Amino acid sequence: MSVLVLIEHGEGRLKDATLSTLTAAAQLGEVHALVAGEGAEVRAAAEAAAKVAGVAKVLVADDAAYAQMLAENAADLIVSLMGGYDALLCNATSNGKNVAPRVAALLDVMQVSDVLSIEGADTFTRPIYAGNAVATVRSSDAKKVLTVRGTAFAKADAEGGSATIEDVAATPASGLSAFVGCETTASDRPELTSANIIVSGGRALGSAEQFHALIDPLADKLHAAVGASRAAVDAGYAPNDYQVGQTGKIVAPEVYVAVGISGAIQHLAGMKDSKVIIAINKDEDAAIFQVADIGLVGDLFTIVPELTGKL
């Protein structure tokens, strides 16, 4: 079985989620990696992909049409290559979730989303009901299109491979969309989806000022990323890219600290695979304590500053 993996990269480096997707792909068959972009950055990413253990070939699409990885252009490129592949794997990230459905539609096949395990060439598991149940899905389509949940697979070794690098022809720009601009938030903290420690705050913090006054110092002491529940984001305490949960980012750090988070099912779906969960909440019946390894019942406005001061 031949497998094509869409590589996500930035500044010439592979995203952590991509390394997990490559691990999943290796369980299906021979792995080829597709790196699309423009200029020196895409070349650097292709060289990095070629070094990943388990990758047999790297395909490079170097063209202005892929400079911003617009989904319409990327999907056309992938479809043009799928004649030689039995499966396409993408990260279950905003980029992968944007591209994969378009590819599936153009190929007229079903998509299997958020794959948790590879049970066979046509059989996979995925979460349903906000992660409270796991479904086993069998696809009879000739070509499989999968998005892979990165937290469910170990990261492939970034060194040890010696794949060949081959240029592929670009497809014409679709003209269906255009890149207007990108606003990014610069931060010295680790990226949320790849951080070893995450400190998240909930609506109980009361305001944006108190959110940052309590959460940020604790995260700084722990060298942690900062997350938030959907309720905190909706209330304007934290930006949208902090959101952890079913409709936010799926994370599985070594340590997850939940401050003032009740534990709504949508939030638990995004962080319950964390290795150690520490919950701070004044409500001893809060749902978060059902998944927490360590629970502190009390006033977060007292506990968090005290904890920060002792670190």
C-alpha positions, 0 to 999 in steps of 0.5 A, spaced: 500 500 500 502 506 497 501 512 502 502 520 501 502 524 507 501 532 506 507 535 510 505 541 514 511 546 515 514 553 517 520 556 517 523 550 513 521 546 519 516 540 520 510 541 524 510 536 530 503 533 528 506 531 521 511 527 525 505 523 528 502 523 522 508 520 518 508 514 524 501 513 522 502 512 515 508 507 516 503 502 519 499 502 512 505 502 507 510 505 503 510 513 505 511 518 500 511 525 503 508 531 499 512 538 501 508 544 497 510 551 498 515 556 495 522 558 495 528 556 500 523 555 505 520 549 502 526 546 500 529 546 507 522 543 509 523 537 504 530 536 506 528 535 513 522 531 511 527 526 507 531 525 514 525 522 517 525 515 519 520 511 515 519 516 509 521 513 502 520 519 498 519 526 498 515 530 493 516 537 492 511 542 489 515 549 489 510 554 486 507 561 488 500 557 488 502 554 494 506 559 498 500 560 503 497 553 502 490 555 500 486 549 500 483 549 493 490 549 490 493 544 495 487 539 493 488 540 486 495 538 487 494 532 491 488 529 486 493 530 480 498 525 484 493 520 487 493 516 481 499 513 484 497 512 491 492 508 495 491 513 501 492 520 503 494 522 510 493 529 513 494 532 520 487 533 524 489 540 524 486 547 521 490 546 515 489 538 514 481 539 516 481 544 510 485 540 505 482 533 506 475 534 505 476 537 498 480 532 496 475 526 498 470 530 495 474 531 488 476 523 489 468 522 490 470 518 497 469 518 504 473 521 509 475 518 516 477 524 521 481 524 527 484 517 526 486 514 533 489 508 531 490 504 524 487 497 525 488 494 518 489 497 511 481 499 511 479 499 518 481 505 523 478 508 530 476 515 531 472 518 537 465 520 537 460 523 542 466 528 544 471 523 545 466 519 550 466 513 545 471 510 540 468 508 533 471 502 529 470 504 521 471 500 515 472 504 508 471 500 502 473 506 498 479 504 493 482 510 496 483 512 503 483 520 505 484 520 513 486 526 518 490 523 523 490 526 531 497 527 532 496 526 540 494 519 538 501 517 535 508 517 537 512 522 533 517 519 528 524 520 529 526 526 525 533 523 523 535 517 520 532 517 514 535 518 507 529 519 502 530 521 495 527 528 493 523 529 487 520 535 484 513 534 481 509 539 476 505 544 479 497 545 478 494 551 475 492 556 481 484 555 482 482 562 482 477 560 487 480 564 493 486 569 494 490 570 500 489 577 503 493 577 510 495 573 516 495 576 523 499 572 528 501 572 535 508 572 537 510 569 543 516 566 547 512 560 550 511 554 547 506 552 541 500 550 545 499 543 541 507 541 542 508 544 549 510 539 554 506 543 560 500 547 559 496 552 564 489 553 562 484 558 565 476 558 565 471 562 566 471 562 573 477 567 573 472 573 572 476 577 567 481 578 562 485 582 567 485 576 572 486 571 567 493 574 565 494 576 572 494 569 575 495 564 569 501 568 565 506 568 571 504 560 573 505 559 566 512 563 566 514 559 572 513 552 569 515 554 562 508 552 559 504 554 554 497 558 556 490 555 554 483 556 555 476 553 555 471 555 550 467 559 556 473 563 557 475 565 550 467 566 548 467 571 554 473 575 551 478 573 557 483 569 552 484 569 544 481 564 540 488 560 539 488 559 546 482 555 546 483 547 548 477 542 546 473 539 541 472 546 537 479 548 539 486 545 539 487 537 541 492 537 546 496 531 550 502 534 554 506 531 560 502 536 565 495 539 564 493 544 569 486 546 569 484 553 573 477 554 574 475 550 569 469 546 570 470 540 565 465 541 560 465 535 555 467 539 550 473 541 553 475 534 556 475 531 549 481 536 547 485 534 553 483 528 557 489 524 554 494 529 558 499 524 562 498 528 568 492 533 569 492 537 575 485 541 577 484 547 581 476 548 582 472 551 588 467 546 586 468 539 589 463 536 584 466 539 578 466 534 572 474 536 571 475 532 578 473 525 574 479 526 570 484 529 574 490 526 577 491 531 582 485 535 585 485 542 589 479 544 592 479 551 593 479 558 591 483 559 585 485 566 587 488 564 593 491 557 591 494 560 584 498 565 587 501 561 592 503 556 588 506 561 583 510 563 589 513 557 591 515 555 584 
